[in-house]
Amino acid sequence: MRASEWRFFRPRGFGLALLITAFSALVSTRPAAGITGTEVIDRMQESFAKAKTFSARFEKQLYWAVLDKKWSQKGRIYTRKPGQFRVELDGSLVVADGQTVWVYTEKNEQVIVGPYDEELSTPWEILIDYAESFSPLAVTETKLAGRNCYLVTLEPKKSDNPHAGDRGQVVRLKVWVDKKRWHLLQVEELKANDDVLTYTLEDHRAGKKLEEDLFAFEPPDGVQVIDRRPTGAHTGE
């Protein structure tokens, strides 16, 4: 199964003045003393790497520039290393047990089952791993929803990708990181067409016990099941 089949969760982010005003609740910013953007990102990644389990509530907001419209969804994410995760998002569910991934869409009454392979980006890779694609430009100290944090602005690294100039290409990324616990608070991405995708996380819980059934899935009765695993993969052959 390809990552595009659960792209409803996919970030990599920046922001636009319109969304920042409505969504970020920033009070002020000032240059950060004694720390670089790379160091902030590294500390955030280290904090996440130490936790065997992680969960948080999140809100996803998309701003379509051409229509001047906003759309938002709320959900919850659970992860347990090395390869288990669960993403709940308004009528959609993605569950991975380390070998198999289930993508359930309630509206379509459909479940897509696929192998857990390298084509699927995990939530932690999507939310915190920017090293291969982005370079930090600047870091400032600010507040987000009353919390002291670092705001790191990043830009895409130069690429030989022939589609790098596409209007859907991310041109700027902004990441808000809590100064005390180094939790990711918000990610915003600005695309070349001026669309903005924002993820805000709260209720962070790291290292807490998670129930086994969070990472298991049984299709509801009556739904269509599309199994894309290789023949025999789900039979143990």
N, C-alpha and C positions, 0 to 999 in steps of 0.2 A: 504494500500500500504506500502511496506517495504522500508526502507531507501536505500537498495541496488539498487532500481530502478532509483535513481538519484545520484548514487555514483560518477558520473563524477565530482561532486563538492566537494567530501569529502576530507578534509585534516587531519592533526594532526602532525606536522612537525619537521624535522631536516635537516641537510645538509651534503654535501660531498665536499672535496676540489675542485674537478673538477667543480661542479656547483657553489660553492661559488665564484670562480674566474670569471666565465663567467656571473654570474647572480646577485651577491650581491654588487659588487663595494665597498668592505670594504677597508678602508685606514689603520686603526690600531685599536688595542683593548688594554684596560688597566682595571685593577680591578676597580669596581665601589665602591666609598666611601660612607658610610652612608646609604646604601639601600640594601635590600636583594632581591633575585629573587622572593620570595613570595610577597613582597611589590610591586614590579614592575607589576606583574600579577594582583594583587588586584587593583592597580591604573588604569590599562588598563580596567579591567572589570567595575570599578566604572564609568569611563568616558563613556563607552558604555551604561551602565545602565541608565545614566542621559538623554540620547538622545532618544526621542520618535521615531524619524526616523533616518535612516543612509543610506548612499549610497557611493559607491566607485567603481572605475575601478580596475580590477585585471588581473593578468596573472598567469596561471597555467602551470608549466613546470614539465615534468616527464622524469627522466633519467633511462633507462633500462641498468643495469650494464652488464648483460650477452651479450647484443648486442652492448654495448657501443654506444647507440643511444639516442637522445633527441627528445622530442615532446612537443609542447607548444600550448596553446589556450589562447585567451583573452576574457574577458567578463565584465559584470557589475552586481553588486549586489545592491538591494534595500531592506530595512527592515522597517517595521513599527509595533511597539508593540501594542497589545500583541502577535499577531500571524500571521501577514501578511509578506510575502516576495516575491521577484522576483529575479531569477538568470538567466541572459542571457549569453550564452556561445556558440559561433560559431555554429549556426544551431540547438541549443538545448535551451529549455526554461522551467523553473520550476516556477509556480505561485501558491501561497497559499493565500487564503482570510481569513484564521482563522478556516474554517470548511472543505474546500475542497482543494485538491492539484491537479494541472494539470501538467503533464510532456509531453512536446511536442518535438518530434524529427523530424526535417524537412526531413532528409535523408530517414527515414523509413515511412514518411507520416503517422504518428501514434501519437495519444494522449492517454495517460493512465490517468484515473481519479480515485482518491482515497480519502478516508477520512483523515482529518488532525487528527492524533492520536499520541500516545506516541511512536510509532515505527519509526516516522519520526524525524530525528534530524534537527533542524532549523539551518540556517547559523550562527547565533550568538553562538549557542551551539558548533558548529563545530569549529569556528574560535577562540573563546576566552575562552571556558570552558575546562580547563585541570585538574581541581582540583581532580576529581575522579580517573583519570588514570595516572597522572604524578606528579613527585616531582621535584622541582628545585634543581639543582646541583650547579650552579654558575651564577653570573651576572657580566658582564663587560660593560664598556662604549666604544662606537665605533661610526662609521659613516656608513650610508647606503645611497647611491645616494646623498651624500652631507649633509644628515640630521643627527644631533646628536641623538643618540638613545642608549637604553640599549639592550644588547643581553643576553637573559636568556637561559641557557641550562638546559633541563629537562630530566629525565629518567623515564621509566615506573615503576609504583609501583608493588611490588611483587603480583603475582596473582596465584590463584589455578586453573586457566583456563588450561585445558589439551592441548590447542592449543597455549599456550604462547610461545612455542619454534618454531613455524612455521616460515619458511623463509620469509613469508610476514609480520611478526610481526614488529611493530615499535620498534626500540631499542634506539633511541635517538631523541629528539625534540629540535629545536632551534626556538626562538621567538624574533623578533626585534620590539621594542616599542619606539615610538617617545618620547623624553624627555620633550618636551614642551607641547604637547596636549594629550599625552598618547594614541595616535592612534596606532593600530596594523599596522606595515609596511610590515612584512614578516614572514612567517611560513615555516619551512623546516622539513621534516621527513626523517630519514634514517631507512631503513628496514633491516632485518637480511640477506636478499639476496643482499644487497648493492644498491638496487633501491632507488632513491631519488625523493620525491614529494615536489614541492615548490610552494607556493602562495605568490605573491607580490601584495600589495594593494597601490593605489595612488588615488589622487583626492578625499580625504575623505570629506564628507559633513554630518555633524551631526545636527539634529534639524531643517532641512529645510523642507518646505512643499513639499509633494509628491502627485502627481495627483492620483485620485481614480482609474483611469483605469489601473494603473500599477499593481493593485492587483486583476484584473478581467481578465477572459480569455474566448474567444469564439473560438472553434475549426475552422480552415479554412475549406472551402468547399472541399469536396472530400477526406478528410483524414479519416483513420480508428480510431474510438473512442472505447477504451476498458474501460468500467466503472466497477470498482472494489468496489464501495461503497455498503454497505448493502442495500438490497431491501427496497425501500421506502425512503432512506436517501436523495435522490435528488428530491423527489416529495413533501417533507414536510409531509409525512404520519407518 
